[in-house]
């Protein structure tokens, strides 16, 4: 069991949640405020996407810059983790599969890192594999060669990649990057469970993925929706760290909308009841091999 737990809060994501929750963070001001709220509730890491004002997901560098500037200018310490997964969406047309369908947003591995190049967050994600994403025709595309190019550039920038793994094969690819010397220091894995059709959010899935990790890996795991809090306990028991937040789950209790702060507080309560504690951002940096904050 891990009793010194890094809590990550994924504060908004890119999913279609805006109409399903009264207060999904959308503007840079709201997203930065959500990250600060999560940190004050006990999160050591804030994982951030950006959205347009209407809630649509975005890759615009200027939106990321405003979020990061607002967090960095605040009096609240938190490790900033920016997604680099946007730009991998391919919607396959039934009538013409060779032509990307409406909603596709597919760019190169290097283009996905434009905001990382400019802002140099402490952590950015690297989504480690292609995946049927949901029940429609959406595929998330991340090929082995794309991953090698992305990992190499992230390494050159001195940013820590968080290896997001949605299925067992993704762990295999991430391990390959580690063996090939494309990751510096202890590798950082995030086991992402419950996304149709990746690995389900079950004890068996998390154990199977955890069993494949390198001995020196730092890892966390999460489940989406109603599995979020059970997977907090499961990850901690298996020796990992945890992630919660409105990206993955919009409910605190049945019929009660969550906030990022309330989800972090609930996770910290579970950690405490299991005999552990959430670590500070400074302690998390040591555990993950990040540079101390200036």
N, C-alpha and C positions, 0 to 999 in steps of 0.2 A: 504494500500500500504506500502511496505517496501522501505524506502529511504536510508537505510544504508546497502548496498548490498555486500555480500560475493561473489566474482567471483572465480569460480573454472575453471581451464583449464585442460582438459583431453588430454594430448599431443600426444599420439600415438595409444593407444588401441591395440587390437589383431586382428582386421578385415583385410580382404583382400584388402588393400588400396595401397600397395606398388607400384603396376603396374599402378595405376590410378592417381598418384600424383608424381611429380618429386622429392619431398623432404620430404617424411615421415621419421621421426626419427626412426632409427633402432638400431644403436650401443649405448652402454651406454653413450658415449661422446655426441652423438647427442641428446639423450633423456634428459640428464641433461641440455644441452645447451637450448633445447626447453623449459624446465621448467623455467630456468632462464630468457629466452626471455619473456615468458608469465608473469612472476612476474614483470619484468621491464615495461611491457605494462599495468599493473594494476591488475593482478590476485593475490589473496591472497593465493590460494591453487593450488598446482600442483598435478594432479592425474596421476600416472605413471604405465604403464605396461612395460614389457621388451620384446625384440625381439632378435632372433639370427641375425647374420650379414646379412643373406639373406632375412630378413624380417619376417620370420616365428615366430609366438608367442612362448614364452618360460616361464618356471617356474624356471629357474636356479637361485639359491640364489646368486651366484657370480656376475651375471649380475645386479641384484637388488642392491647388495652392491656397485658396482662401480657407479651406478646412484646416490644412496643416498650419498655416500662419496663425489662425485663431487659437488652435490648441497650444502651439508653441508659445504664444504670447500670453497665455493664461498663467495663473499661479498654481496650476494643478499639474503634477507630474504624471505622465502615462506614456508607455511605449507605443509609438505610432506604427501601425501595421496597415499598409495600403494594399488593396486588392490589385493584382495585375492580371486578373482573369478575364476582364472585359475585352471583347474583340475576338471571342472564340465561338460565337453563335452562328450556326448554319441551320436554316430552316429548309428542309428538303421538299420540293414541290412534287406532288403525286404525278402530275401530268408531264413534268419535265425535270427529272432529278438532277440534270447537269446545270440547271440555272438556279441560283439561290433564291429562296422565296422571301416574301415580305417578313420583316423582323430579323433578317440575317444581319449580322455585324461581325464580319470575319476579316481580320487583319493579321499581319505577320507577327512573329514572336517578338521582334524588336519594337514594332509599333505599339504593342501592348505595354511597353515599358516607358513610354514617353514621359509620363508624370513621375516615374521613379527616377529617371535620368535627371530631371530638373530639381526634384525636391529631396532626394536621398533620405527616405524614411529609414527608420531602424530595421524594419521588416517589410517585405512585400511577399505576396503569395505567388506560388508557382503551381498551377493546377495540373496535376501529373497524369493526364491521360484523356483520351476521347471517351465520351459517355453519351448514351441515349438519355436525354434530360427531360423527364416528364413523359406524359402519355400521348403527346402529339408527334410532330415531325421535327422537333428540335434536337440537334446534336451539338454537344460541346466538343470542339475540335482542338486537340493538343497532341500532336504527333511526337514520336521520339526525337526526331531531328529538330522540331520546334523547341522542344524542351531542352535539348542540348544547347541550342543558340541562346535561349532565354537564360538558362542557368549560367552560362559563361559570361553573359553581359552583366547579370546581377552580381556575380563574383567580382568582376572588374570594377563595379561601382562600390564595392565594399558594403553592400546591403545583405542582410540575412534573409534567405528565401525560406518561407514556410511552405513545405511540400504538402499541398492539399491532395489527399487521396480518398477517392470516392468508391474504390473497389480494390480487391486484392491485387489485380494487375497493375494498378497505379503505384502500389507500394513497390512492386517489382521494378517498375521504371525508375522510381525515385532512388531505390537502392543502387540501380545501375549508374545513375548520375553520381552518386556518392563514390562508388568504386572507380569511376573514371576521373575522379579528382575535380569535378565541377562544383563541389560544395566545400566551403571553407569551414573548418572547425566541426563541432558536433552538429549533425544534421537535425533539423527541426521539422517534425511531421505533425500534420493535423488530420485525424481520421474522421471523415465527414460521412455520417451514416443517416440513412433514411430517405435519400433523394431517389425518386424513381428514375432510372433503374440501375442504381448502384448497389452498394452493400446495404442490407437492411439494418435498422437500428436495434440490434439484438446483442446480447452477451456473446453469443457464438461468433458473430461477425467481428466484434471488437477484439475478441481474443485471437481470432485467426489473423487479423491484420497486425495486431501488436506482436504476435509471435514471429512475424517476418522482419521486424525492425532490427537495424544494427544494434549491437550491444551498447554503443555510445550515444544512441539517439535520445533527444529530448522530444516528448510527444504529448499531444493532447487529443481529446476526442469529443465529439458532440453528436446529438441526435436532433432531428427537427420535430416541430410540433409537440405533441403530447409526450414524446420520448425525451424531450430536452433534459428535464431534471433527473429522470432515471439514469440517463447516460452520464450526468455529472457524477453521481455516486459510482457508477460502473467504472468510469475512467480513473477516478481516484483510487478505487479498490485495486485496479489492475496496475497501478503505479504511474498513471499519467496525470496530465493537467486537463483543464476544462475550458469549454467555451459555451457562452449563452448569448442572448441578445435578440433584438427584434428581426434581424435578418433571418433567423431560423425558427422563431416561434413568437406569435403575437399575443399569447394568452398567459396570464399568471395563474388563474384558477378557472374553472368552468364558468364561462360567461363574463369573466373579468379581464379586460384588456390589460396587458402588461406595459410597463415602461422599461427602458434599458436598466435604469437604476433598480427597479423592483426585481427584475430577473437576476441581476448581480447579487442583490441582497439575499434572495432565495438560495442561490448557489452557495454563497458564503455561509448561510445557515446550515446547509447540508454538509459542507466541508467541516464546519465546527462540530456538528453532531457526530461525525465520523472520527473525530479526534484530531483534526488537522487545522490548518489556518491558511488563508490566502496570503501570498507573499506580496511585498511592496514592489513597485516598479523597479526600484534600485536592486532589490534582491532578484527579481526576474531577469534583469540584464546580466547579472552574474551567472545565473543558471543557464541562460541561453548563449552566453559568450558574446554579448554585445558590449560596445564601448560605454563607459559611464557617461551620463548626461552632463553636458557642460554647465 
